[in-house]
Amino acid sequence: MDEHPFPRLLGVDEPAEVWMDGEMNAEWVLGAYSRGFFPWPVEDRLAWWCPHERLVFEDPAPRISTSTQRSLRRGGWRVSLDEATPRVIAACRDARGPDRDGTWITEEISSTYSELAEQGLVHSCEVWHETNLIGGVYGLSLGTAFFGESMFSERSDASKVAFGVLCAWLRSRGIDLIDGQVENSHLLSLGGTLVTRDAYLERLQHALEGVTSVGPWHLDKDPEVLLGAPRH
C-alpha cells in the first residue's frame, strides 16, 4: 500500500473538503482507503476525497423495516455473498446510467474493483429471484473495516435486503467499521450517522490493525435470522 501519494490527515488542520487528482488502479485504491480517501470523479477528472464528515453505520444492523423483511420472506428471494460481484458492480454502474444524470462508476473504476474482487478484497451481497439478480451492494474490506461503494435494486426493497444482510453478517464477523462515505437521504434512512473526519480516521486506524478477511465470503446464516437479530 506504499505506492500512493495519500497523506495522513489524522490531527492535521485541513480544509473542510480534501481532494486530489490521481490514478485508478488497485494500488491507489488500497492506499486511498488506508488513509481515509475514496474515489469520486468530478466531471471528467478522477478525484480522491476525504471529507470533513463521514457517514458510518453504528448499529449492529441497519434499520430494515418489517415490510422489507416480509419481501424477503414472501417474495421467494435468495441472498448470497460474492457469487456475482462483477455483475453487481456492472448493475450499479448501469443503474446510474446516462438517463439518470450520469454515473461515477467509470469503466476504469469497474475494472479495478473487479480486479480487487479477484484478489478477495472487494465483496458483494446479492439478492436473487429465481435466476434473476434483482438487487445488490458491493464494497471493499480491509482489516475490520468495510467501505461501501454502491447498491442497486431492480425490485422494491431488494437493495435494502442486500445491505441489511451484509451489514449484519459483517458485524457477526467482527467487522465493525462500516463506511457509507457521503451523506444522502437513503443512507440516513438506513441508520447512517455522520462523524468528524478525525473521529473516522481514529476508528479507521484501529480497524486496519485487524486481520483482513479475504474472500470469497459465504453466507453461513439464514438472512432472516441476520435481519431479525436483536440489537445490543
N, C-alpha and C positions, 0 to 999 in steps of 0.2 A: 504494500500500500504506500510505498515511498515515492513512486514515480508520478507525483502530482504537486501542484503549487498551492494547495489549500492551507490557509493559515490556521493557527489555533486561536480561537476567539474567546475562550472562557476567561472572563475577567477583563477583557480588552474593551476600551471605550470606543465603540464603532458607531457609525450612523445607524438609523433605525433599520434600514434595509441594506444588507451587504450582498453584493453580487459581482460576478466576474465572468468574462467570456472564457470559453475553454473548448476542449475536445470532448468527443464522446467515444469512449472505449471502456473496457472492463476495468482497467487500472484506475482511470479517472473516477468512475462510478464508486468503486470501493474506497478510494481515497477521500472523495467528497463526503460520503456518508459517515466515514470515521471522524470527520471534522465538523459535521453538522450541516453540510450543504446538500442541496438536491437540485436536479436539473429542471429548469422551467424556461423554455425558449421565449424570446421576446422578438416578435415579428420574424425576421429571417436570421436572427442571431441565437446561438445556443448560449444560455446564461445559467450560471450556478448560483443559487440563492441560500442565504442563511438569515431569515427574517428575525426581527426583534421579538416576535411572539411565535410560538409553535403550538399546533393543535395536537394533543395527545389524548389517549383514552385511559382513564384512571380506573374505572370499574373493572371487576373481574370479567364482565361481559358487557357489550354494548346494549343499549336499550332496544330490545326486539319485542314488538307488540304481540299480543295474543293472536291477533288476526294473521300476522306474518308467520307465526309458528303453525297456525292452522293451515296455511298454504302449503307448508312442508308436509304436514301430516296427511292432509286430504288430497293434495294435488298429485300424489304419486311421484314426487320428486326424489332424486337420489343426489347425495352430496359426496364429493371426493376431494382429495388433495393431490396436487401435482400429476394429475392424469393428462392434462391438456394445456399446460402453461403457455406454449406459443399461440394456441388458439385463443386463450383468454386475452393475451396481450393484443392480438390482432383484433379481437372483438371490441376491446376497449378503444383501440385506435379508430375503428370504423364507427363506433357509437358516437364519436365526437368528430364526425366527418365534415366535409365542406358545407353540407346543408345544416350543420349545427354549429356554425361560427368557427369552423376550423378545428385543428387538433394540435395538442402539444406533443403527442406521441409521433415523432417522425419515424421514417424508415430506419434511420441510424439508431435512434433510441430503441426501436423494436428489436432490431437485430442484436444490439448489445445486451439487452436484458434477456433475450432468448439464449445468448451465449452464456450468460451467468446462470440461467436455469439449467443448462447442460452441466455446469460446474456444481450444481446443487445448492446455489446461494439465492436464487430467485424462485419463489414458490407461488402457487395459486390454489385457490379453493373454487371448485366448480359445482354448479347446480345443473342437473340434467332432468329432462322429462323424456323418458324412453331413451332414444339415442341422440336427442337434440340438446345441445348446450344452450341453456336459457339464461344463465347468469354466472357471474364470477368476479373475483378480485385477485390482484396479484401484487407482490411486493418483494423486497429484499430483506434477508435476515443476516445479521451479524451479531455474534455474542448472544446476549439475551435481549436484543432489540429487533423489532420488525418495523420496516419502513414501508407503509402502504403507498402504492403508486396510483392505481386506478381500479375502477369497477364498472361493470356494465350489467344491464338487465334487459332481456327480451320479453319477460313477463313480470307483472307486478309482484314486487317483494322478492324476486329471485336474488338480486344483489344483496339485499338485506340479510337474507338467509345465509348466503355465502360469507358475508362479512361477520355476521354473528357467530357462525360455527367456527370460522377461522380464529377469531379473537378468543373465544372460549377455549379452543384447542391450544392456542399459544400459551394462555395462562396456565393450562394444565401441565405444560412442559417447562414452566419456569421462565418463559419469555414475557417479561412484564413491562417493557417499554414498547408501546405500540404508537408509532408516529403517524399522524394523519397529515403532517406538513402544514397546509394552509387552511385557514378558516373558511368554511362555507356553510350554508344553512342545512344541507343534507347531513354533513358530518356532525354538526352541532345537534341535530335531531337524534342522532345515534348515540349521543352522550359524550361527544368530544369536548375537551376543556383546553383553554389557552393557558400556556405557561410562558414565562420570560425566556429569552434566549439563554441566559446564564443558567437558569434552573434546568432547562432542557439539556444543555451541554454537560452539566454536572451528572445528570442521570445517564446520559449517553456514555460518558467516560467510564462510569461504573459498569454499564451494560457490556461494554466492549471488553471488559476483563473476563467475562464469561465465555464458555465454550460455544462455538457456533454449531448448531445442529444442521449438518449438511444433509441435503435431500438425496433421493426423493422421500418426501414425507408421506405418511399413510394415516388415514382416519381410523383410529382404533377404538373410538367410542361412538355410540349412537348419536347422531346430530340432535335429536330431540332432547337427549339427556344433557348434552352440552348447552343447548339453548335454555334449558329449564333449570340448570344448576343454580343453587342458591348463592346469593352474593355474600361475601364475607366482609 
